[in-house]
């Protein structure tokens, strides 16, 4: 598999593998720091998942925006 052509939705499980070392860090070190780090990794992956998802009706959004700006100018 070519990594340049992998979609972010396919690459998400690879990002989730970052939780494995965090679990080790949480068990061997500070449990609270491991939990905070795991929450950060999950938030980052969720944001990337949403950011790289396909946009639907992008043309309709631009069209509505033009009408909205004309109605406020009058």
N, C-alpha and C positions, 0 to 999 in steps of 0.2 A: 504494500500500500504506500502510495506517495503522500508524504505528510503535507505537502503544499496544497494538495487537492482535498484534504480531509476537511469536512465541515466542522464547525465548532460543536455541533450536536453529537457528532461521532467522537470528537476529542474530549468530551466531558468526562467519560470514565477515566481517562488518563489523568485529568486534573484531580479527580477524586482519589487517585492513588496517593496524592500528597497527604491524605489523612493517615496513612500507615505510619510514616515516621512521626507524625504528630501524636499518634497513640503511644508509640514507644517513648517519646519525650514526656508525655503526660504520666506514664507509668513510672519511668525512671527518675524523673525530675519533679517539677512542680505540677500538681494536678490542675490547679487553677489556670496556670499559664498554658497548659496543653488544651484546656477547654476554650480559652479565649482565642488561641491560635487556630483551633479547629473551626470556631465560629467565623473567624476572619476568612479562612480558606473557602468555606461554604458561601459566604456573602460575595466574595470575589467571583467564584465560579457561577453563581446565580446571575450576577450582573453581566458577566461575559456571555452567558447563555441568552439573556434577553437582548443584549446589545447586538449580537451577531445573528439574531433570528431574522428571517425575511420580513420585509415590510409589505403589507397588503394595502391596496388602494392609495398608493402614494400620489397618483395623478389626481384623484378626487380631492385629496387634502390640499394640494396646491391650488386647485380650482376654487375650492371653498375659501381659501385664504385670500385670494384676489377679490372675491365678492365682499368679504368681510372688511377689507381695507377700503373699498369704494364706498361702502355704506357709512363708515365712520368719517370719511372726508367730506360728505355732503352736509 
